[in-house]
Amino acid sequence: MKYIILFFIFMFILLFSCRPAPSTIPAFNAQSQINAAADYKAKQCKQEVPTPPLYVFEDQDKRNVDLCSIAITRMSCPFDAYPIICIGIYLDNPIPEIPWYLNFNELTKQRFKF
């Protein structure tokens, strides 16, 4: 009887501890990650961060923030605008999977200014 109870307790803990990690990150952390990528690229290109900077107003999908940060760090100099993929931080839904025929490097070359 003792082993059966221990087995059920173990299964209960196992089932509730195997949840997926949340896919959103707080707005402050998202803003910090994007600012760090922009500062890195500005120092690499020896110029200022484009104005106005990207602002994050609410919790973001982690994938959108990661794609934006990677795109910022991979774009070529001059750093005078943000990659078009960064618009994803202003969308309600996460950016869908990038199709195989689209090159992520080509997406980082498309820029936008406010």
Backbone atoms as SQL, in Angstrom:
CREATE TABLE atoms (id INTEGER PRIMARY KEY, chain TEXT, resi INTEGER, resn TEXT, atom TEXT, x REAL, y REAL, z REAL);
INSERT INTO atoms VALUES
  (1, 'A', 1, 'MET', 'N', 0.822, -1.191, 0.000),
  (2, 'A', 1, 'MET', 'CA', 0.000, 0.000, 0.000),
  (3, 'A', 1, 'MET', 'C', 0.871, 1.261, 0.000),
  (4, 'A', 2, 'LYS', 'N', 1.923, 1.196, 0.774),
  (5, 'A', 2, 'LYS', 'CA', 2.829, 2.338, 0.872),
  (6, 'A', 2, 'LYS', 'C', 3.458, 2.653, -0.485),
  (7, 'A', 3, 'TYR', 'N', 3.832, 1.610, -1.236),
  (8, 'A', 3, 'TYR', 'CA', 4.462, 1.811, -2.539),
  (9, 'A', 3, 'TYR', 'C', 3.480, 2.347, -3.572),
  (10, 'A', 4, 'ILE', 'N', 2.246, 1.955, -3.449),
  (11, 'A', 4, 'ILE', 'CA', 1.224, 2.446, -4.376),
  (12, 'A', 4, 'ILE', 'C', 1.011, 3.940, -4.171),
  (13, 'A', 5, 'ILE', 'N', 0.949, 4.370, -2.939),
  (14, 'A', 5, 'ILE', 'CA', 0.777, 5.799, -2.642),
  (15, 'A', 5, 'ILE', 'C', 1.992, 6.580, -3.126),
  (16, 'A', 6, 'LEU', 'N', 3.187, 6.067, -2.883),
  (17, 'A', 6, 'LEU', 'CA', 4.391, 6.733, -3.367),
  (18, 'A', 6, 'LEU', 'C', 4.416, 6.796, -4.895),
  (19, 'A', 7, 'PHE', 'N', 3.945, 5.737, -5.539),
  (20, 'A', 7, 'PHE', 'CA', 3.887, 5.728, -6.998),
  (21, 'A', 7, 'PHE', 'C', 2.942, 6.816, -7.512),
  (22, 'A', 8, 'PHE', 'N', 1.772, 6.941, -6.908),
  (23, 'A', 8, 'PHE', 'CA', 0.817, 7.963, -7.341),
  (24, 'A', 8, 'PHE', 'C', 1.328, 9.373, -7.059),
  (25, 'A', 9, 'ILE', 'N', 2.004, 9.558, -5.958),
  (26, 'A', 9, 'ILE', 'CA', 2.596, 10.871, -5.660),
  (27, 'A', 9, 'ILE', 'C', 3.674, 11.195, -6.689),
  (28, 'A', 10, 'PHE', 'N', 4.495, 10.212, -7.002),
  (29, 'A', 10, 'PHE', 'CA', 5.533, 10.412, -8.015),
  (30, 'A', 10, 'PHE', 'C', 4.922, 10.758, -9.370),
  (31, 'A', 11, 'MET', 'N', 3.879, 10.037, -9.778),
  (32, 'A', 11, 'MET', 'CA', 3.222, 10.300, -11.063),
  (33, 'A', 11, 'MET', 'C', 2.566, 11.683, -11.070),
  (34, 'A', 12, 'PHE', 'N', 1.975, 12.072, -9.961),
  (35, 'A', 12, 'PHE', 'CA', 1.345, 13.389, -9.856),
  (36, 'A', 12, 'PHE', 'C', 2.390, 14.492, -10.026),
  (37, 'A', 13, 'ILE', 'N', 3.508, 14.363, -9.342),
  (38, 'A', 13, 'ILE', 'CA', 4.586, 15.356, -9.454),
  (39, 'A', 13, 'ILE', 'C', 5.155, 15.359, -10.867),
  (40, 'A', 14, 'LEU', 'N', 5.340, 14.195, -11.436),
  (41, 'A', 14, 'LEU', 'CA', 5.887, 14.095, -12.785),
  (42, 'A', 14, 'LEU', 'C', 4.968, 14.750, -13.816),
  (43, 'A', 15, 'LEU', 'N', 3.681, 14.522, -13.714),
  (44, 'A', 15, 'LEU', 'CA', 2.739, 15.086, -14.680),
  (45, 'A', 15, 'LEU', 'C', 2.671, 16.605, -14.603),
  (46, 'A', 16, 'PHE', 'N', 2.705, 17.152, -13.413),
  (47, 'A', 16, 'PHE', 'CA', 2.560, 18.596, -13.276),
  (48, 'A', 16, 'PHE', 'C', 3.876, 19.360, -13.366),
  (49, 'A', 17, 'SER', 'N', 4.983, 18.659, -13.359),
  (50, 'A', 17, 'SER', 'CA', 6.261, 19.353, -13.518),
  (51, 'A', 17, 'SER', 'C', 6.739, 19.338, -14.966),
  (52, 'A', 18, 'CYS', 'N', 6.074, 18.617, -15.827),
  (53, 'A', 18, 'CYS', 'CA', 6.477, 18.519, -17.230),
  (54, 'A', 18, 'CYS', 'C', 5.665, 19.452, -18.119),
  (55, 'A', 19, 'ARG', 'N', 5.384, 20.621, -17.650),
  (56, 'A', 19, 'ARG', 'CA', 4.657, 21.601, -18.453),
  (57, 'A', 19, 'ARG', 'C', 5.639, 22.333, -19.350),
  (58, 'A', 20, 'PRO', 'N', 5.174, 22.776, -20.512),
  (59, 'A', 20, 'PRO', 'CA', 6.070, 23.562, -21.371),
  (60, 'A', 20, 'PRO', 'C', 6.356, 24.924, -20.748),
  (61, 'A', 21, 'ALA', 'N', 7.521, 25.423, -21.020),
  (62, 'A', 21, 'ALA', 'CA', 7.902, 26.740, -20.505),
  (63, 'A', 21, 'ALA', 'C', 7.052, 27.805, -21.197),
  (64, 'A', 22, 'PRO', 'N', 6.775, 28.901, -20.507),
  (65, 'A', 22, 'PRO', 'CA', 5.985, 29.959, -21.149),
  (66, 'A', 22, 'PRO', 'C', 6.721, 30.527, -22.358),
  (67, 'A', 23, 'SER', 'N', 5.959, 30.825, -23.395),
  (68, 'A', 23, 'SER', 'CA', 6.582, 31.316, -24.625),
  (69, 'A', 23, 'SER', 'C', 6.599, 32.835, -24.691),
  (70, 'A', 24, 'THR', 'N', 6.167, 33.496, -23.630),
  (71, 'A', 24, 'THR', 'CA', 6.214, 34.960, -23.614),
  (72, 'A', 24, 'THR', 'C', 7.249, 35.421, -22.599),
  (73, 'A', 25, 'ILE', 'N', 7.784, 36.595, -22.847),
  (74, 'A', 25, 'ILE', 'CA', 8.721, 37.196, -21.909),
  (75, 'A', 25, 'ILE', 'C', 8.199, 38.576, -21.545),
  (76, 'A', 26, 'PRO', 'N', 8.494, 39.039, -20.339),
  (77, 'A', 26, 'PRO', 'CA', 8.007, 40.354, -19.917),
  (78, 'A', 26, 'PRO', 'C', 8.519, 41.472, -20.821),
  (79, 'A', 27, 'ALA', 'N', 7.754, 42.547, -20.872),
  (80, 'A', 27, 'ALA', 'CA', 8.089, 43.675, -21.748),
  (81, 'A', 27, 'ALA', 'C', 9.463, 44.247, -21.414),
  (82, 'A', 28, 'PHE', 'N', 9.802, 44.326, -20.126),
  (83, 'A', 28, 'PHE', 'CA', 11.093, 44.884, -19.729),
  (84, 'A', 28, 'PHE', 'C', 12.245, 44.040, -20.274),
  (85, 'A', 29, 'ASN', 'N', 12.122, 42.717, -20.172),
  (86, 'A', 29, 'ASN', 'CA', 13.183, 41.836, -20.677),
  (87, 'A', 29, 'ASN', 'C', 13.282, 41.898, -22.195),
  (88, 'A', 30, 'ALA', 'N', 12.136, 41.983, -22.864),
  (89, 'A', 30, 'ALA', 'CA', 12.146, 42.099, -24.324),
  (90, 'A', 30, 'ALA', 'C', 12.806, 43.403, -24.745),
  (91, 'A', 31, 'GLN', 'N', 12.475, 44.487, -24.042),
  (92, 'A', 31, 'GLN', 'CA', 13.072, 45.788, -24.356),
  (93, 'A', 31, 'GLN', 'C', 14.583, 45.747, -24.133),
  (94, 'A', 32, 'SER', 'N', 15.014, 45.118, -23.060),
  (95, 'A', 32, 'SER', 'CA', 16.449, 45.014, -22.772),
  (96, 'A', 32, 'SER', 'C', 17.180, 44.228, -23.855),
  (97, 'A', 33, 'GLN', 'N', 16.575, 43.134, -24.315),
  (98, 'A', 33, 'GLN', 'CA', 17.217, 42.311, -25.343),
  (99, 'A', 33, 'GLN', 'C', 17.336, 43.073, -26.660),
  (100, 'A', 34, 'ILE', 'N', 16.299, 43.789, -27.044),
  (101, 'A', 34, 'ILE', 'CA', 16.339, 44.552, -28.299),
  (102, 'A', 34, 'ILE', 'C', 17.315, 45.717, -28.178),
  (103, 'A', 35, 'ASN', 'N', 17.326, 46.388, -27.032),
  (104, 'A', 35, 'ASN', 'CA', 18.273, 47.491, -26.834),
  (105, 'A', 35, 'ASN', 'C', 19.714, 46.999, -26.869),
  (106, 'A', 36, 'ALA', 'N', 19.970, 45.829, -26.278),
  (107, 'A', 36, 'ALA', 'CA', 21.330, 45.284, -26.296),
  (108, 'A', 36, 'ALA', 'C', 21.767, 44.974, -27.725),
  (109, 'A', 37, 'ALA', 'N', 20.876, 44.413, -28.525),
  (110, 'A', 37, 'ALA', 'CA', 21.211, 44.123, -29.925),
  (111, 'A', 37, 'ALA', 'C', 21.455, 45.414, -30.695),
  (112, 'A', 38, 'ALA', 'N', 20.626, 46.430, -30.461),
  (113, 'A', 38, 'ALA', 'CA', 20.789, 47.710, -31.163),
  (114, 'A', 38, 'ALA', 'C', 22.086, 48.403, -30.738),
  (115, 'A', 39, 'ASP', 'N', 22.398, 48.371, -29.453),
  (116, 'A', 39, 'ASP', 'CA', 23.651, 48.980, -28.980),
  (117, 'A', 39, 'ASP', 'C', 24.866, 48.269, -29.569),
  (118, 'A', 40, 'TYR', 'N', 24.818, 46.941, -29.622),
  (119, 'A', 40, 'TYR', 'CA', 25.917, 46.168, -30.205),
  (120, 'A', 40, 'TYR', 'C', 26.129, 46.563, -31.661),
  (121, 'A', 41, 'LYS', 'N', 25.038, 46.635, -32.420),
  (122, 'A', 41, 'LYS', 'CA', 25.162, 46.957, -33.840),
  (123, 'A', 41, 'LYS', 'C', 25.612, 48.398, -34.035),
  (124, 'A', 42, 'ALA', 'N', 25.139, 49.315, -33.196),
  (125, 'A', 42, 'ALA', 'CA', 25.555, 50.713, -33.312),
  (126, 'A', 42, 'ALA', 'C', 27.054, 50.856, -33.040),
  (127, 'A', 43, 'LYS', 'N', 27.563, 50.140, -32.045),
  (128, 'A', 43, 'LYS', 'CA', 29.000, 50.195, -31.760),
  (129, 'A', 43, 'LYS', 'C', 29.805, 49.557, -32.888),
  (130, 'A', 44, 'GLN', 'N', 29.288, 48.478, -33.440),
  (131, 'A', 44, 'GLN', 'CA', 29.986, 47.806, -34.532),
  (132, 'A', 44, 'GLN', 'C', 30.046, 48.702, -35.770),
  (133, 'A', 45, 'CYS', 'N', 28.983, 49.449, -36.025),
  (134, 'A', 45, 'CYS', 'CA', 28.937, 50.336, -37.201),
  (135, 'A', 45, 'CYS', 'C', 29.462, 51.736, -36.887),
  (136, 'A', 46, 'LYS', 'N', 29.839, 51.975, -35.638),
  (137, 'A', 46, 'LYS', 'CA', 30.373, 53.270, -35.198),
  (138, 'A', 46, 'LYS', 'C', 29.403, 54.415, -35.497),
  (139, 'A', 47, 'GLN', 'N', 28.151, 54.215, -35.101),
  (140, 'A', 47, 'GLN', 'CA', 27.151, 55.262, -35.249),
  (141, 'A', 47, 'GLN', 'C', 26.092, 55.114, -34.163),
  (142, 'A', 48, 'GLU', 'N', 25.169, 56.041, -34.128),
  (143, 'A', 48, 'GLU', 'CA', 24.124, 56.050, -33.107),
  (144, 'A', 48, 'GLU', 'C', 23.023, 55.040, -33.440),
  (145, 'A', 49, 'VAL', 'N', 22.276, 54.671, -32.408),
  (146, 'A', 49, 'VAL', 'CA', 21.099, 53.833, -32.593),
  (147, 'A', 49, 'VAL', 'C', 20.056, 54.658, -33.343),
  (148, 'A', 50, 'PRO', 'N', 19.380, 54.083, -34.337),
  (149, 'A', 50, 'PRO', 'CA', 18.375, 54.854, -35.084),
  (150, 'A', 50, 'PRO', 'C', 17.281, 55.396, -34.167),
  (151, 'A', 51, 'THR', 'N', 16.827, 56.582, -34.490),
  (152, 'A', 51, 'THR', 'CA', 15.748, 57.180, -33.706),
  (153, 'A', 51, 'THR', 'C', 14.489, 57.177, -34.533),
  (154, 'A', 52, 'PRO', 'N', 13.350, 57.012, -33.953),
  (155, 'A', 52, 'PRO', 'CA', 13.107, 56.618, -32.570),
  (156, 'A', 52, 'PRO', 'C', 13.442, 55.137, -32.360),
  (157, 'A', 53, 'PRO', 'N', 13.828, 54.772, -31.148),
  (158, 'A', 53, 'PRO', 'CA', 14.136, 53.362, -30.883),
  (159, 'A', 53, 'PRO', 'C', 12.857, 52.525, -30.868),
  (160, 'A', 54, 'LEU', 'N', 13.016, 51.230, -30.955),
  (161, 'A', 54, 'LEU', 'CA', 11.861, 50.334, -30.852),
  (162, 'A', 54, 'LEU', 'C', 11.422, 50.261, -29.398),
  (163, 'A', 55, 'TYR', 'N', 10.144, 50.465, -29.150),
  (164, 'A', 55, 'TYR', 'CA', 9.598, 50.381, -27.797),
  (165, 'A', 55, 'TYR', 'C', 8.728, 49.141, -27.679),
  (166, 'A', 56, 'VAL', 'N', 8.856, 48.453, -26.564),
  (167, 'A', 56, 'VAL', 'CA', 8.042, 47.273, -26.286),
  (168, 'A', 56, 'VAL', 'C', 7.071, 47.654, -25.181),
  (169, 'A', 57, 'PHE', 'N', 5.771, 47.558, -25.469),
  (170, 'A', 57, 'PHE', 'CA', 4.757, 48.022, -24.525),
  (171, 'A', 57, 'PHE', 'C', 4.102, 46.910, -23.724),
  (172, 'A', 58, 'GLU', 'N', 4.156, 45.694, -24.203),
  (173, 'A', 58, 'GLU', 'CA', 3.505, 44.593, -23.492),
  (174, 'A', 58, 'GLU', 'C', 4.354, 43.337, -23.614),
  (175, 'A', 59, 'ASP', 'N', 3.981, 42.317, -22.855),
  (176, 'A', 59, 'ASP', 'CA', 4.715, 41.054, -22.911),
  (177, 'A', 59, 'ASP', 'C', 4.735, 40.538, -24.344),
  (178, 'A', 60, 'GLN', 'N', 5.875, 39.984, -24.725),
  (179, 'A', 60, 'GLN', 'CA', 6.087, 39.585, -26.114),
  (180, 'A', 60, 'GLN', 'C', 6.305, 38.090, -26.243),
  (181, 'A', 61, 'ASP', 'N', 5.972, 37.584, -27.407),
  (182, 'A', 61, 'ASP', 'CA', 6.305, 36.211, -27.734),
  (183, 'A', 61, 'ASP', 'C', 7.827, 36.120, -27.879),
  (184, 'A', 62, 'LYS', 'N', 8.419, 35.138, -27.234),
  (185, 'A', 62, 'LYS', 'CA', 9.881, 35.024, -27.226),
  (186, 'A', 62, 'LYS', 'C', 10.453, 34.907, -28.638),
  (187, 'A', 63, 'ARG', 'N', 9.759, 34.213, -29.503),
  (188, 'A', 63, 'ARG', 'CA', 10.250, 34.027, -30.874),
  (189, 'A', 63, 'ARG', 'C', 10.340, 35.358, -31.613),
  (190, 'A', 64, 'ASN', 'N', 9.353, 36.235, -31.446),
  (191, 'A', 64, 'ASN', 'CA', 9.386, 37.536, -32.120),
  (192, 'A', 64, 'ASN', 'C', 10.588, 38.358, -31.666),
  (193, 'A', 65, 'VAL', 'N', 10.837, 38.363, -30.367),
  (194, 'A', 65, 'VAL', 'CA', 11.959, 39.141, -29.830),
  (195, 'A', 65, 'VAL', 'C', 13.288, 38.549, -30.292),
  (196, 'A', 66, 'ASP', 'N', 13.394, 37.224, -30.276),
  (197, 'A', 66, 'ASP', 'CA', 14.631, 36.579, -30.731),
  (198, 'A', 66, 'ASP', 'C', 14.896, 36.852, -32.207),
  (199, 'A', 67, 'LEU', 'N', 13.860, 36.752, -33.044),
  (200, 'A', 67, 'LEU', 'CA', 14.043, 37.030, -34.469),
  (201, 'A', 67, 'LEU', 'C', 14.479, 38.469, -34.698),
  (202, 'A', 68, 'CYS', 'N', 13.893, 39.399, -33.966),
  (203, 'A', 68, 'CYS', 'CA', 14.258, 40.809, -34.116),
  (204, 'A', 68, 'CYS', 'C', 15.704, 41.035, -33.678),
  (205, 'A', 69, 'SER', 'N', 16.082, 40.482, -32.544),
  (206, 'A', 69, 'SER', 'CA', 17.450, 40.664, -32.044),
  (207, 'A', 69, 'SER', 'C', 18.479, 40.061, -32.993),
  (208, 'A', 70, 'ILE', 'N', 18.201, 38.872, -33.493),
  (209, 'A', 70, 'ILE', 'CA', 19.128, 38.230, -34.426),
  (210, 'A', 70, 'ILE', 'C', 19.225, 39.030, -35.711),
  (211, 'A', 71, 'ALA', 'N', 18.088, 39.509, -36.193),
  (212, 'A', 71, 'ALA', 'CA', 18.090, 40.289, -37.435),
  (213, 'A', 71, 'ALA', 'C', 18.881, 41.582, -37.273),
  (214, 'A', 72, 'ILE', 'N', 18.760, 42.227, -36.116),
  (215, 'A', 72, 'ILE', 'CA', 19.509, 43.470, -35.879),
  (216, 'A', 72, 'ILE', 'C', 21.008, 43.189, -35.894),
  (217, 'A', 73, 'THR', 'N', 21.428, 42.142, -35.205),
  (218, 'A', 73, 'THR', 'CA', 22.866, 41.867, -35.120),
  (219, 'A', 73, 'THR', 'C', 23.443, 41.350, -36.432),
  (220, 'A', 74, 'ARG', 'N', 22.623, 40.787, -37.306),
  (221, 'A', 74, 'ARG', 'CA', 23.134, 40.236, -38.567),
  (222, 'A', 74, 'ARG', 'C', 23.056, 41.209, -39.733),
  (223, 'A', 75, 'MET', 'N', 22.375, 42.345, -39.563),
  (224, 'A', 75, 'MET', 'CA', 22.240, 43.258, -40.700),
  (225, 'A', 75, 'MET', 'C', 23.554, 43.982, -40.964),
  (226, 'A', 76, 'SER', 'N', 23.687, 44.475, -42.164),
  (227, 'A', 76, 'SER', 'CA', 24.933, 45.134, -42.556),
  (228, 'A', 76, 'SER', 'C', 24.903, 46.613, -42.177),
  (229, 'A', 77, 'CYS', 'N', 26.073, 47.201, -42.099),
  (230, 'A', 77, 'CYS', 'CA', 26.182, 48.631, -41.825),
  (231, 'A', 77, 'CYS', 'C', 25.824, 49.392, -43.093),
  (232, 'A', 78, 'PRO', 'N', 25.305, 50.564, -43.047),
  (233, 'A', 78, 'PRO', 'CA', 25.071, 51.417, -41.889),
  (234, 'A', 78, 'PRO', 'C', 23.804, 51.003, -41.143),
  (235, 'A', 79, 'PHE', 'N', 23.818, 51.210, -39.848),
  (236, 'A', 79, 'PHE', 'CA', 22.680, 50.881, -38.995),
  (237, 'A', 79, 'PHE', 'C', 21.812, 52.129, -38.890),
  (238, 'A', 80, 'ASP', 'N', 21.003, 52.368, -39.925),
  (239, 'A', 80, 'ASP', 'CA', 20.183, 53.574, -39.961),
  (240, 'A', 80, 'ASP', 'C', 18.694, 53.282, -39.863),
  (241, 'A', 81, 'ALA', 'N', 18.312, 52.013, -39.840),
  (242, 'A', 81, 'ALA', 'CA', 16.911, 51.612, -39.722),
  (243, 'A', 81, 'ALA', 'C', 16.863, 50.205, -39.133),
  (244, 'A', 82, 'TYR', 'N', 15.669, 49.776, -38.771),
  (245, 'A', 82, 'TYR', 'CA', 15.492, 48.452, -38.182),
  (246, 'A', 82, 'TYR', 'C', 15.037, 47.454, -39.241),
  (247, 'A', 83, 'PRO', 'N', 15.369, 46.167, -39.068),
  (248, 'A', 83, 'PRO', 'CA', 14.916, 45.153, -40.025),
  (249, 'A', 83, 'PRO', 'C', 13.389, 45.022, -39.998),
  (250, 'A', 84, 'ILE', 'N', 12.821, 44.684, -41.124),
  (251, 'A', 84, 'ILE', 'CA', 11.368, 44.573, -41.251),
  (252, 'A', 84, 'ILE', 'C', 10.805, 43.482, -40.342),
  (253, 'A', 85, 'ILE', 'N', 11.600, 42.487, -40.012),
  (254, 'A', 85, 'ILE', 'CA', 11.139, 41.392, -39.156),
  (255, 'A', 85, 'ILE', 'C', 10.813, 41.891, -37.748),
  (256, 'A', 86, 'CYS', 'N', 11.340, 43.060, -37.360),
  (257, 'A', 86, 'CYS', 'CA', 11.084, 43.608, -36.026),
  (258, 'A', 86, 'CYS', 'C', 9.662, 44.133, -35.871),
  (259, 'A', 87, 'ILE', 'N', 8.923, 44.241, -36.955),
  (260, 'A', 87, 'ILE', 'CA', 7.522, 44.644, -36.835),
  (261, 'A', 87, 'ILE', 'C', 6.745, 43.595, -36.046),
  (262, 'A', 88, 'GLY', 'N', 7.267, 42.385, -35.986),
  (263, 'A', 88, 'GLY', 'CA', 6.610, 41.305, -35.253),
  (264, 'A', 88, 'GLY', 'C', 6.380, 41.605, -33.789),
  (265, 'A', 89, 'ILE', 'N', 7.164, 42.492, -33.192),
  (266, 'A', 89, 'ILE', 'CA', 6.946, 42.803, -31.775),
  (267, 'A', 89, 'ILE', 'C', 5.700, 43.650, -31.575),
  (268, 'A', 90, 'TYR', 'N', 5.141, 44.191, -32.653),
  (269, 'A', 90, 'TYR', 'CA', 3.916, 44.980, -32.548),
  (270, 'A', 90, 'TYR', 'C', 2.681, 44.197, -32.980),
  (271, 'A', 91, 'LEU', 'N', 2.843, 42.943, -33.354),
  (272, 'A', 91, 'LEU', 'CA', 1.718, 42.100, -33.756),
  (273, 'A', 91, 'LEU', 'C', 1.192, 41.329, -32.557),
  (274, 'A', 92, 'ASP', 'N', -0.092, 40.985, -32.601),
  (275, 'A', 92, 'ASP', 'CA', -0.697, 40.229, -31.506),
  (276, 'A', 92, 'ASP', 'C', -0.292, 38.760, -31.523),
  (277, 'A', 93, 'ASN', 'N', -0.079, 38.221, -32.694),
  (278, 'A', 93, 'ASN', 'CA', 0.271, 36.805, -32.830),
  (279, 'A', 93, 'ASN', 'C', 1.755, 36.658, -33.128),
  (280, 'A', 94, 'PRO', 'N', 2.327, 35.524, -32.763),
  (281, 'A', 94, 'PRO', 'CA', 3.739, 35.318, -33.105),
  (282, 'A', 94, 'PRO', 'C', 3.929, 35.235, -34.615),
  (283, 'A', 95, 'ILE', 'N', 5.117, 35.586, -35.050),
  (284, 'A', 95, 'ILE', 'CA', 5.444, 35.489, -36.470),
  (285, 'A', 95, 'ILE', 'C', 5.395, 34.017, -36.856),
  (286, 'A', 96, 'PRO', 'N', 4.698, 33.687, -37.942),
  (287, 'A', 96, 'PRO', 'CA', 4.644, 32.268, -38.335),
  (288, 'A', 96, 'PRO', 'C', 6.011, 31.776, -38.798),
  (289, 'A', 97, 'GLU', 'N', 6.103, 30.486, -38.965),
  (290, 'A', 97, 'GLU', 'CA', 7.354, 29.901, -39.446),
  (291, 'A', 97, 'GLU', 'C', 7.745, 30.540, -40.776),
  (292, 'A', 98, 'ILE', 'N', 9.018, 30.825, -40.933),
  (293, 'A', 98, 'ILE', 'CA', 9.509, 31.407, -42.177),
  (294, 'A', 98, 'ILE', 'C', 9.615, 30.276, -43.200),
  (295, 'A', 99, 'PRO', 'N', 8.935, 30.404, -44.362),
  (296, 'A', 99, 'PRO', 'CA', 8.973, 29.323, -45.358),
  (297, 'A', 99, 'PRO', 'C', 10.396, 29.042, -45.834),
  (298, 'A', 100, 'TRP', 'N', 10.621, 27.838, -46.297),
  (299, 'A', 100, 'TRP', 'CA', 11.956, 27.415, -46.711),
  (300, 'A', 100, 'TRP', 'C', 12.480, 28.242, -47.870),
  (301, 'A', 101, 'TYR', 'N', 11.591, 28.772, -48.707),
  (302, 'A', 101, 'TYR', 'CA', 12.046, 29.512, -49.879),
  (303, 'A', 101, 'TYR', 'C', 12.381, 30.968, -49.566),
  (304, 'A', 102, 'LEU', 'N', 12.090, 31.417, -48.354),
  (305, 'A', 102, 'LEU', 'CA', 12.500, 32.760, -47.950),
  (306, 'A', 102, 'LEU', 'C', 13.805, 32.665, -47.187),
  (307, 'A', 103, 'ASN', 'N', 14.735, 33.460, -47.547),
  (308, 'A', 103, 'ASN', 'CA', 16.031, 33.471, -46.896),
  (309, 'A', 103, 'ASN', 'C', 15.985, 34.485, -45.757),
  (310, 'A', 104, 'PHE', 'N', 16.297, 34.047, -44.538),
  (311, 'A', 104, 'PHE', 'CA', 16.257, 34.954, -43.392),
  (312, 'A', 104, 'PHE', 'C', 17.220, 36.118, -43.588),
  (313, 'A', 105, 'ASN', 'N', 18.345, 35.866, -44.230),
  (314, 'A', 105, 'ASN', 'CA', 19.301, 36.949, -44.484),
  (315, 'A', 105, 'ASN', 'C', 18.701, 38.011, -45.388),
  (316, 'A', 106, 'GLU', 'N', 17.854, 37.603, -46.330),
  (317, 'A', 106, 'GLU', 'CA', 17.192, 38.580, -47.194),
  (318, 'A', 106, 'GLU', 'C', 16.177, 39.399, -46.407),
  (319, 'A', 107, 'LEU', 'N', 15.519, 38.762, -45.439),
  (320, 'A', 107, 'LEU', 'CA', 14.566, 39.504, -44.611),
  (321, 'A', 107, 'LEU', 'C', 15.267, 40.547, -43.750),
  (322, 'A', 108, 'THR', 'N', 16.498, 40.285, -43.360),
  (323, 'A', 108, 'THR', 'CA', 17.208, 41.263, -42.540),
  (324, 'A', 108, 'THR', 'C', 17.653, 42.462, -43.357),
  (325, 'A', 109, 'LYS', 'N', 17.687, 42.329, -44.669),
  (326, 'A', 109, 'LYS', 'CA', 18.088, 43.457, -45.511),
  (327, 'A', 109, 'LYS', 'C', 16.944, 44.432, -45.745),
  (328, 'A', 110, 'GLN', 'N', 15.704, 43.972, -45.559),
  (329, 'A', 110, 'GLN', 'CA', 14.549, 44.851, -45.701),
  (330, 'A', 110, 'GLN', 'C', 14.437, 45.679, -44.428),
  (331, 'A', 111, 'ARG', 'N', 14.469, 46.990, -44.560),
  (332, 'A', 111, 'ARG', 'CA', 14.480, 47.867, -43.387),
  (333, 'A', 111, 'ARG', 'C', 13.281, 48.791, -43.388),
  (334, 'A', 112, 'PHE', 'N', 12.974, 49.312, -42.199),
  (335, 'A', 112, 'PHE', 'CA', 11.911, 50.305, -42.103),
  (336, 'A', 112, 'PHE', 'C', 12.342, 51.412, -41.154),
  (337, 'A', 113, 'LYS', 'N', 11.859, 52.602, -41.429),
  (338, 'A', 113, 'LYS', 'CA', 12.079, 53.761, -40.567),
  (339, 'A', 113, 'LYS', 'C', 10.725, 54.307, -40.167),
  (340, 'A', 114, 'PHE', 'N', 10.680, 54.919, -39.007),
  (341, 'A', 114, 'PHE', 'CA', 9.434, 55.564, -38.570),
  (342, 'A', 114, 'PHE', 'C', 9.317, 56.922, -39.207);
